């Protein structure tokens, strides 16, 4: 299997992303099961936000996941720890339910981590999955992220987790 990423396009991906946000495995953690018009406004705002980039994850060319790669310092998460200018954060979801339970989340996350570490100054990656989402916390841990603390975000209680490029003793990670 080949993993790839491409930038989200409003025209190409709006219907797909809106549909994924309605999936029962996504709804409790993303809270974006909103009407199309409202989701369009949300996606337009996110696509225009210069501190993040949105990607569709592809498996053998098939769109099946969604990633938000963001600079942590200007993001709300940057208020919860001493964020360095090059720290990057990550959000991900697997959309179609037929891809769940197949062991794909970890390789997808690892591929995005490698992509983020292509930015030479990035030494730390940040994640803050919903504290109730034990499966995603496990996947992040499996990929080298380590839990630091719970954080009360506007839309959830997050598990603040860090992974480091070259410090396996302090949370492991992938060498870029």
Secondary structure, 3 states (H helix, E strand, C coil): CCEEEEECCHHHHHHHHHHHHCCHHHHHHHCCCCCHHHHHHHHHHHHHCCCEEEEEEEECCEEEEEEEEEECCCCHHHHCCCCCCCCEEEEEEECCHHHCCCCHHHHHHHHHHHHHCCCCCCCEEEEEEECCCHHHHHHHHHCCCEEEEEEEECCEEEEEEEEECCCHHHCCCCCC
